[in-house]
Amino acid sequence: MAKTAVADIIVPLEFEKYAIERTAELSAFGQCGIIESAPEFDALASAGGREIKMPFWRDLTATRQLLSDSGTLTVNKITSEQDVARLHNDAQVWSVNHLAKVIAGDDPMQAIVDLVGEYWARTDQGLLVSSLKGMFAAGSLSGNLLAIHSETVAGQSAATRLNGATFVDACAKLGDRADRLTAVAMHSATEATLRKLDLIDFIPDSEGKAMLRTFQGRRVVVDDNLPTRAGTTDGTVYTSYLFGQGAFAKGSCALDAQPLQGGFGTEGVELARVPLDSDTVLINRRRYVLHPRGVKFNSATVAGDSPTNAELELAANWTRVWENKNVRIVAVTHNN
């Protein structure tokens, strides 16, 4: 007798491809161009080891010299540096019980297929926010940080809040490269305050979806996982971030497509049965890079094969290697 099996719902290679594409499609940071995915990043993510080393030549900075018939020219050189990204290896497991499916009258495994992209998109955004916390705790990013906040409610004023004037100051952190900043991420409380001031504009989406929010011509991303903390005395300190196109590079490694020995599925998507418990288990694995371009990851305090979010938030793990203007990220600490 023919019957519908899990294999009819989930084809491992197709599931893995779908999960990668759907994750990119649903990521708010990806929609704004903050996260740039490209084949060259996929190739880097497919490399072995724990780190990706990306050497580059530093810009020429020699002082102007004048020709003279009585002197010699000073010889200069070009120097090199390298950006370093850490590879991430994630896995998640979901289990579906036969009785739960029967009672619900719906297929939980199909629901997992439909929701997996949103799950990984949230995971990526959490990793990105943790990276931002660690980067801007490091002294080398001080040139990209505008700290205008007050630690007390009494000390708050227009100068300590994110508004039209202070946003211009934040963009000015990149000097003549400020036009590279195309998006801003902020907490919903900050976005609500700016809307009350009529500083948030809404423009129609070209695909007829929800209206897009902009602030001084920059696309707005609202994320309540962005850093907030209590002021030293009272009040709240928020952190908002300005980004340029491709501030973060994203690459995904296509895991081995060969069928697993003794199992069903591939490295990326594996299915298993626990017959005595009437459970079907789905394992989804990922190997990828999600890295702020121009800020080296030092791996100073990483205990395992992949950094945890807590380890990404440590200042000791980050060092800026590009010029400040070329790092397309600015942080602003402010009040609302």
N, C-alpha and C positions, 0 to 999 in steps of 0.2 A: 504494500500500500504506500502510495506517495504521501510524503508529509513535508511541511515547511520546517526547515532546520535553521539553526543560528547561522550556518554557513550561507544560507540564501539571503539573509539580511546583511551580513557583514562579510565582505570580501577583503581580507587583510590589506592587500596593496591599495585597493580603492579607498578603504577607510583611512589609511595613513595619508594618502594624497588629499583626501577630502578634509581631514583634520587640519593639515598644514594650510591649505588654501582658505578654509573657513576661518581659521584663527586670524590670518592676515586681514581678511575682509572685515571682521568684527572689531578689530582693535581700534579704539578711538585715536590712539597715537599714530597708528598706521594710516588711518584715513586722512590725517592732517599732513602726512609726509614727514613726520618726526622720525618714524622708523622707516628706514629704506631697506627693502629686500631686493637683492640682485643676484644673478647667477654666480658672480665672483665671490660673494659672501657664502653662498651655498657650498662652493668649492672649498673655501677655507674651513667651513664647519665640518666638511667631510674628511679633513686631515686627522691623523692619529694624534695621540698625546692629550695633554690637559690644557695647553696654551697655544695660541696662534701669535706668532711674532711677525710684525709688519714694519720693516725698516723703511726709513725715508730720509731724504737729504734736507738739512736745515737751510733756510733762506740765506742768501749772501748779505752780510752786514758790514763789510769793510768801509772805513771812512774814506771820503774822497781824497785823492792824491793829485798833486800838480807836477807836471813835467818840469825838470830843471836840468841845466847843463852842468850843475855842480853837485848833484845828489843822485841817489839811487832810489828806486821804488821799493816799498815794503811788500814782501810776498805774503799773500793771504792764502787761506785754504777753505775748503768747504767741509763741514762736519755733518755727521749723521746721527740719527737717534732711532729708536724704534717704539712703536705703539705695541702693546701686548693686550690681547683679549683672552678671556677665560672661556673655555668650552663648558657648556652646561649639559648635564645628563639627567633627564627627568623621567619618571615613570608614575603612572597612576593606575589603580585597579578598581574596577567596579564589578559587583556581583549581583546577579538576578536570580531570585528564587522562583521556582515553578509555581508554587502555591500563590505567591504574591501576584504573579501574572494572571492566574486564573481568577483570583478574587477581584483584581482591579479591572478585569475585562479589557485590558490594553497591554501592549508589549513594552515592558520597561527597557528592554535592550534597544528597541527602536528610539525610545526617548533619549537614551545615552548617545546614540548616533547623532540625533538632532542637536543635542546640547554640548557635545564635546568641544566644538569650536569656541563657544562662549567661555567654557571653563578654561581652556588654554589661553584665550585672549586675556582673561582676568589674571591668569598666572604671569603672563608676559608683562602686563602693566604693573603688577606687584614687584616683579624683578627690576623693572625700569625705575620705579620710584625708590626702591632700596638702593640702587646704584646712585641715584641722584643724592640721596642722603649722605652716602659715604663720600662721594666726590666733593661735595661742598663743605664737608667737615674737614677736608684736607686743605692745608695752607696754600698749596700750589694753585687752587682755583679762586683765591681771594680776589683776583682781578676781574672775575666774572660774577662777583657777588655784590649786590647792593643791599646793605643792611640799614633800613630806615625805621625799624620798629621801636616802640617804646615798651619797656618792661612793666609800666604802670598805666592804669586807665587815666590817671591825672595828667600824664605826660603825652597822651595821644593828641594828635592834631592832623590837619590835612597833610602835613609833611611826613607823618608816620604811616599814612594809609596809602593803599594802592588806588590811584586815580589818574586822571589824564596827565597831570604834570609829573608825578613820580614815575609813571610808566615811560615817559620820554627819558627820564634820568636812567631808568633801567636799560633801555635800548642803547643809550649813549655809552654803556660799558663796553660795547664793541666798536665804539668810535665810528670810523668811516665804513665799517662793515655792518652797521646796524640794519641796513636794508636786507641782510640775510635772514633776519628774524621774521618768521612767517606764522608762528603759532604761539599761543600762551596757554599754559595749564594752570588751573586754579581750583581752590576748594569751592564747593557750592555756596558757602556763606559769603565768600568774596564775590562770586558772580552775582549773587542776589543784591549785595550792596551796590555794585556797579550798575546793575539794572535800575535800581531806585534812583541813581544819579543820571539815568538815560545815557549811559556810556557804552552799553552793549547794543550793537546793531544786529538785526536779523535779516538775512538775505535768502532768497529761495534757492534750494538745492537744484542743480541742473537735472537730476534724475527724478525730481518730483517727490523727494522724501521730506523729512522734517526740515524746518528752517535751520540754517546754519548761523551760529553765533559768531560775531567778530568783535574785537576791541581794537580800536585804532588800526583797522585793516588787517589785523592778525586773527586767524581762526582760533576759537576758544574751545579748549577741552576742559570739562568739569570732572574732577575726580576727588572724592572725599578721602582717598588714601594718601593724599599729599600731606606733608608734615604740618602739624599744629601742636602747640604746646602752651602751657600756662605761663604767663609773664612772671617774672621774679617776685613781684608784689601782687599784682592782680591783672586781669585782662587776659587776652589770648594773642599769641604770635603765630601768624600764618606764613607759609612759604609758597610763592608762586614761581613758575619757571617759564622763561621765554626760549623758544627753539627755532633753529633754522632747519631747512629741508635736509633730511638725512643726518640729523644730529646723532642718531643711533643707527648702527648697522645691524641687520638681522640676516642670518643665514641658517638654513635648515639642512641637516644631513639626511639623505635618504638611507635608511638602515637596510641591512641585508635583506634582499627580497626572496632569498632561498627559504623553502619550507623548513621549519624547525624540526630537528631530529627528535622523533618520539612525541611530537606534539602537533597541534594544528595552528597554522598561522606563520607569521614571520617575526623578525626582531622587533619591528615597529608595532605590530598588532598581533597579540597571541590570545587564543581562546582555549579555555579548559573547562572540564566538567568535574564537579564533585558529586557523583551520582547518589551517594548515601544521604547527602543533604539536599538533593534536588536543586543544586546551584549551578549556574553557568557563570564563568568568570572571564572578564575581558581585561587584558593588560595592554595599556598604550604607553610606548616608550618614545622618548625624543632625545636627539642630540643636536644641539644648536648653539649659535653664538648670538648674543644680544648685547652690543657694546657701544658705549659712548665714544665716538671717534675723536682721537687726539688726547685721550686720558688713559694712561697705562694702568692696567691692573697688576698689582705687585705680588699677589698671592702670599702676602706676608703672614697672614694668620689663618690660612685655609687648612682645615684639619683633614678633610676628605678629598675625594676625587673631583667633586664639584663644590663650588662655594654655596653656602646657604644664604638666604636673604639677610640674616643677621651679620654674616661675614661681609656681604656686599656693603653693608652700612658702616663699616669700620674705616675711618680716615686713613689708617696705615696701609690699606690695600690700594690706594689710588694716588697717582702722580700725573699731573698735566705734562705732556710732552710736546704738544703743538703750541704755537703762539696763542695768547689769550683770544685775539680777534678771530682766529681760525677755529676755535672750539665754539660751535654754534649753540651754546647754551648759556643762559644768564639766570641766576636765582635772585629773588627779591624777598627779604623777610620784612613783614609789614603787619599793621593792624587793620581791622576793618572799620 
